[in-house]
Amino acid sequence: MTNEQLVARIQAGEDTAENMRKLWRQNEGCIAKMAMRYQGYAELDDLKQEGYIGLCEAVRQYDPEQGATFISYAVFWIRQAMKRYIDNCCNVVRIPVHAREWIQKYNKAVNEYRKYYGTEPSERALCAMLKVSKKKLCSIQKDARMGQIDSLSRPTAGEDEELTLADRVCSGEDMEEDVIKALDTAFMRHEVWLAVDALPDRLPAVMRMRFLDGKTLEQAGDSMGVSRNQIRDFERKAFRLLRTERRGGKLRRYYEEYLRAAPVRHVGLESFNRTWTSSTERDAMRAYRIR
């Protein structure tokens, strides 16, 4: 039987379920092709199910006296059902259908303006093209931005079906730089303690208790049988010796060349507007003061 004959029987209430099943089977290929056009927005099986709902609505509304074939008439209802499902269920942010219609008009106007003039349209031009007020245009632009929000859990196209959008987001970490910095820091620490161990008398023991074992002045003094003030004097003497060129010159040069430059952060816009100096200018002024 043809589509029109099956629809006539369904509308007449004759074996509705069986005739609807036959109508579905006869048009399943056409509905599947339509669903494939939107499979980037939703699962194919879900779209086909919505297509069936649209087919049922088309059966209820179809009038053969209008002169159109059933499938030509049903395409509109099937497409509408799929689009509404995508609008209502397949977006992170729920945007009403009427707002999406304005977004489509907005995007079309922007694309036509770019194509014709080769530049971005102004607010005044967009208001004239869409025939809306500036307030309405701002509302449309806000909805358009909201519609671009995506879920980080959404699977991405590719060979690995389990790969999500979150897996493709850059972490902001530089593994190579982190490894190099860790190695430089470890080498620097090794050299520092070699310099500490070369200090005279009891200074190496004091420095290890204070900065490796984490002991307080009192605890270090009790361990060595001296007062806390004497421990403080030992500590100051150790730092004074380490700052000399003979003992600490190599460490200072290594730090400035490999470690000091690593954590430099450029001056942001807010800081620049407040101080009117960039990181480059600050380094230059520091170098000038040293000279």
Secondary structure, 3 states (H helix, E strand, C coil): CCHHHHHHHHHCCCCHHHHHHHHHHHHHHHHHHHHHCCCCCCCHHHHHHHHHHHHHHHHHHCCHHHCCCHHHHHHHHHHHHHHHHHHHHCCCCCCCHHHHHHHHHHHHHHHHHHHHHCCCCCHHHHHHHHCCCHHHHHHHHHHHHHHCCCCCCCECCCCCCCCECHHHCCCCCCHHHHHHHHHHHHHHHHHHHHHHHCCCCCHHHHHHHHHCCCCCHHHHHHHHCCCHHHHHHHHHHHHHHHCCHHHHHHHHHHHHHHHCCCCCCCCCHHHHHHHCCCHHHHHHHHHHHHC
